[in-house]
Amino acid sequence: MKSCGADALDTHEAGIPGVSWRPRLTTRILFYTKCLLVVSIALGWEPADTAAAPPATTSAAAADSVPATATDSVKESSADSVAEGAVADAETLGYAFSFPALGTVVSFKAFHADRAVVQRGFERAAERVRELEAILTDYDPNSETRRLSQQAVGQPHQVSPDLWEVLAASQRWHQRTDGAFDSSLGTLTRLWRKHRRAARLPSEQEIQQALQQSGWQHVRLDAAQCTVELTSEDIQFDFGAIGKGYIADEAYELLRAADLSCCLVNISGNMRAGDAPPSRSGWRIEIAPLEKDGPPLRRVEIVQQAIATSGDLWQFSLIDGQRRSHILDPRTGYGVLGPRCATAIAPTATDADALATAACIGGFEQGRRWADSLPGGQLLVADKSTSETLRVQATEGFPES
């Protein structure tokens, strides 16, 4: 975590209502648990789930990221505590731990000779995940994110360093993508959530009104003072596309500080990888298919990088015969046309998370330009939104194993 004075992202998760509703949290957790158990038995390329359903408790996990999931010779555990959940493979000294948080499943993997070192690192990282969840969620009225939206208009308000970092990163990505990435769409995402529960569509008037109550023109950040000033009483934040990425980065940094340089953090597919596992050239990642039962889009290996995927595999609905993603387009107020998904590789999970979401909205050509603005940034976009033929486009340096 940087200081507020340091250099200063958003799944527009709404769960759009319509004919076809995807399974929600309980189903997704069961799915992930099954995948984790499979990995402990059959080592190799781990099957990847896509875009978990909307979180039950936090928009910081608003699942817009598609796991690419990782595998190396480690056993997985779904124990409720790190102390019980860190288990070792005697041959490889690989440790893994998973636990429910952020409305999904969080997973840590690491290789180290000392179990006690791993356990302490996992404990600290898990504590940090829960700490950040309490700050960034927009489902809890007592979270710092929700309290910020309730502050008086026109007055600067001090925020925590963590919330500041997420706000600053969100603003940077909003500027970088010419508004395609917009974490100020909280009013719009809440509108879609409400109508989803009622199994009906919001009116065009309601959508336009929600759009008018959004926008970074209503947000003023003061890096020197670490303050935020809102100029509209209706502005609300949804950190769905940056929250998991930022939290993955913070957990990763704690693991590295605990002498676990060979580690992998996976939060619903927002992944940050450290050094390569023993006898491997990298962490093996399988990018999920665009549609159910399809083949993986690609298999890659990453080292000291982050990867994230946004898409509508598990979260879409049919509106007027069109498949609409849960990812909202700030230009229209509606979900992005699908099927479409984007996988981004970047130095940090924060940037990978934001880039993947923005590319789902802007498409490959714009996304490639945004990827080029990042050191080592790479992008893959798969799209069938306008044709029955699958089109997969990737930047020249996107890896393939």
N, C-alpha and C positions, 0 to 999 in steps of 0.2 A: 504494500500500500504506500503510495506516495504522499507527500505533504500537500496541503491545499494549494501552496504556491507553485507546485510542479506543473509541468506541461498539462495544460488542461487537455448504448447501442440499443433493437427493440423489436422484439417479436410483437406484432400487433395481434395478440392472442384474443380471440373473441369467441371461439366455438360457434361459428355462424349457424343459425338455425336453418332447418330445411328438411328435406325428406330423409336424408341419410345421416344418421348420427353415429359417430365412432365410439368404441368402448372408452370408458373413463378410467379414473385412477386405479380402482381395485384391480381391474383387468390388466392394466399396464404393469402394476407391481408384480402380479402373478407371472406375467410374461417375462419380465426381467429376471425374477427369481429362477424361473425355469432355465433361462439362458445361462445364468451363472452356474447352476448346478451342472448343466451339460458341459461347460468349459472344464470343470474340475475332473471330468471323466475322459473327454475326448479333446486332446490338445491339438491345436492347429488354427485354422481361420475361424474365428468366432462369428456366428451369424449375427447380423445387425438388425435391430429393430429401427423403425423410423418414427419420428415425431410422436412422442408419447402424448397422451391426452392432456387436456388442461389440468393444472394442478388443483388440488382441493383446497390448499391453504396458502399458496403464494404465487404471485405473478413473477417473482424472481425466477421461478422455474417454469414459467409459462412455456409449455413444451412445444417449441417450434424447432428444436434441434433434432436432427436425425442421428441416432447413434450410428456412427461407425463404432463398433465395439472392438476391444483389443483382446488378444490372447497371447500368452506365453506360459511356460511351464509353471503355473501357479495354481494353487487350489483356491476356490472361492468359498466364502462363508457368508451366510445371511444372519449371523448372530446379532442380537440387539446391542451388544456392547463391543467396543474395540478389544477389550481385554479377552473376551471369549471369541471374538471373530477373527483375530489375527492367527492364521494357521500356516504352517510351513510345509514345504515339500523338501524332504530330507536331502534329495539329490541336488536341487537347484537353489535351495534357500530362497524360494520365492514366497512372498506373503501377500495375502489379499484380504480385504474386508469390505463389506457392503452394508449399508444401513439406509432406512427410509428418511428422507428429508426433502425439502423443496417440492413436495408433491410428487416425488419420483424416487429413484434409487440412486444413491451416491456410492461410487466404488473407488477404492484405493488399491493399487498394486505396487509392490516394491521388492527389490532384491537386496539382501544384506546378510552378513554372516551372524549378526547378533539380533536375536528375536526381541530382546528388551528394547533395543534402539528402535526397531520397527514399531513396536507397540506404543512407545512413547510418542513417536512421530504421528502415528495414526490417531491417537487420542487427541493430540493438539490440533491436528487438521480437522477432525470431526467437530471439535468444539468451535473452531473458527467457522465452519460451514453453518452451524446452528446460530451462531452469533450474527452472521451476515443475513441469514434468512429472516431473522427478526427485524432487521433494519430495512430490507429491500422489498418485502412482501407488500402488495397493495390489497391483500385480502383481509389483513388484520387492521382494524381501525386504530389500534394503538401503535402500529409500526411507525418508524420515523418518516418513511415515505408518505404515509397517509396523513400524519400530523403536519407535514410540510404543506400539503395542499389545503389545510384548514387554517393556515396562518393569515394574518391581516394583509390585504393587498397594499402594495406600495411601500412596504417596509422591509429592510434587509433582515434576514434571519440566519443565525449561525446554524450550520449543520455539521454532522460528524465527518471526519476525514473520509470514511468509506462512502457515505452518501455523496459527498462532494466528488469523489473520483468517478462514481458512476454517472453523476450529472454531467461532469466535464467531458467524459468519454462519449456520452450520448450527444452532447452538443457538437463535438468534433465530427462524429459520424453523420449527424444531420447536415452539417456544412459540407462534408466531403461528398455526400451523395445527393446534394441539391434537394434535400427534403424527403428522399425516398425512405430514409431511416428516420423514424420519429417516435421517440419515447414519451412525447407529450400527448399521445392519443388516448390517455386513460379514460376520458369521458366517452370516447367512441367505443372502446373495448367494453366498458361497463354497459353501454347501451346494448351491444350485441349479446352480452352474457344474460342480461335481463330477458331479452326476447327469446333467447335460446331456451331458457327455463320455461317460458310460456309457449314454446314450440310455434313461434310466429316470427315474421320478419318485421323489422322496424320500418316506419314510413320514410319516404325520401326526405320529408321535412325534418324528421327526427335526426336522420343521418347528417344532413347539412348543418343543423343546429349544433350537433356534437362536434363537427369539424370546425365550426367557428369558435368553439370553446377550447380548441387545441392550438398548438403552435409555439415554436421557440421564440417568436417575437414577444411572447408574454413572460419570458424567463430571462433574468439578468443575473449573471454569475460574477462575483468579485473574487478573483483568485487570491488577492493579497489578504483579504479578510476572511476568506472561506465562508462567504455568505451568499444567500440566494434571495432575490427579490422577485416576487410574482406581480405582474401588472393586470392580471385577470383573476377574479375570484372563482372562476370555473375551471382553471387549469388543474389537471390531474396527470399523474405519471404512471406509466406501465413499463417496467424495466424487463419485460419478458424476454427480449432477445439479447440483453446484455447481462442480466443478473447471474445466470448460470455460468456464463463465461468468466465474469469477474470473480465469482466465488471459486471456480476451478483454479484460476490463477493464484488466488490467495492461499488455497489449500496446498497447491503445488509448491509455493514459496516456503511454506512451513515444513513440508516434507524435505525439501532441499536443505533447509537450515538444520534439520534433524539428522543430517548425514545420509539422507536417502536420495542420492542423486539419480539412481536408477529407479524411477518411479513413474506411475501413470495415474492421473486423476480423471475420472469419467463421471460427469453429471448429466445424465440423460443424453449422452452423446456429445456433449461439450467436453473435449478432451485436451489435456495438457500433458505432454510426454517429456520425460527427462532423458538420461543416457540410455543406450540400448541395453536390453537384457543380456545376461551372459550367453555367449556363443550365438548371438543373433546380431543382425546388422541394424535392427530397429524394432519398434513396436509394430506389430502386424494389425492392420486395420482393414476391415471389410466394409465397404460403403453399401448401404442397403439399396434394394431395388426401388425404382420409381413407383411400382405398383406391387400389390401382394403377389406372392408366389413367383415373382420374377427373379432372374439371376442377379447377383451383386453387380452394381455398376462398375466397380473397380476394386482391386485389392492394392493397398499401398503399405509402405513402411515409413514411419516418421521417427525422428530423433530430435530432441530439444525443440519441438514445435508444438503447435496446437492445431486441432482440426474440429470442425463443426459442420453439421448439415441442417438445413431448414427445408421443410417440405410438407406435403399434405397427405402422406400415406395413411396416417391414422386419424387425421382431423380434416374432414372436408364435409361439405353438404351440397346438395343439388338445388340450385335456385334457377327457376325458369329453364330447366334442362341443361344448365351449365354447372360444371364442377367448380366449386369455390373453396379456396383454402381458408384456414383459420387466420392466415397472415393477412392483415388488412392493408390495403393500398391507401396511403394518406391523400392521394390525389382524387380518389373516388369515394372512399368510405366503405367500400365493399372488399370482400376477400379476393385475393389474387386468383386468376383463372388457372386451373390445373388440368391434369396432373403436371406438377413442376417441382423440382427440388434443386438445391444448390449446396455444394460442399466446398468449404473454404479452408485453406491452410494458411496460417499466419504465425508470427512470433508469439502471440499471446492468445489465450482462449477468448478474452474480451474482444479482440479484433476479429477472430475467426467467427465468433457468434454473430457479431454485427454484420460482417461482410456477407455471410451466408443468407441472412434475412434480407438484406438490401438487394442482393442479387436475385432473390426470388421475385422481388417487386420490379426491379429495373431490367432484368434479363441479362444474358451473357455479355453483350457488347458493353453495356455500361458497367456491369460487374467486373469485367476484365480491366477496365480503366481504374476502378477502385482498388482492385487487387494489386495493380502495378504501383500504387501509391504506398504499399507496405513492403518492408524489407522481406524478401522471400515469399511474398504473397502469391498464392495460387488459387485457382477457381475451376470448378467443374459444375456445369448446369445441364440437367436432363429435363426435357420438356416434351409433352404431348398435348399441350393445351389448345393448339390450333390445328392439329393433324393427328391421324391415327398412327403415324410413323414416329417412333421414338427418335428424338434428336439429342445427341450428347455432344456437348462442346466443352473443351478444356483448354486452359492456358498451356503454352508450350512446355513449361517446366513442371506441370502437374505430374506427380510420381505415379508409377505403375509397377507392380511386382509380377 
